[in-house]
Amino acid sequence: MTHPDRYYNVSQTQMSIARHYGGMIVNGASYLYDPTTDTLVRQDVVKSEAKAKKRKKKPPTVIDANGMLFGLPGDGE
């Protein structure tokens, strides 16, 4: 069975109980409540979005033609 990634407008439905407990299980899938958007987000989706955000913050490593790092603070330039 395919579970939806998100349920929207949770506070207006029978799932509003999730607001008080921080989440709920729907048809075997765990969902976490996000109060900023009033949504239930599937737990594995939350983890994958956090990993993607963490990867995005990492600055790229710059290597010149000689295989040396450059553009880093304190490299003498």
Secondary structure, 3 states (H helix, E strand, C coil): CCCCCEECCHHHCHHHHHHHHCEEEECCEEEEEECCCCEEEEHHHHHHHHHHHHHHHCCCCCECCCCCECCCCCCCC
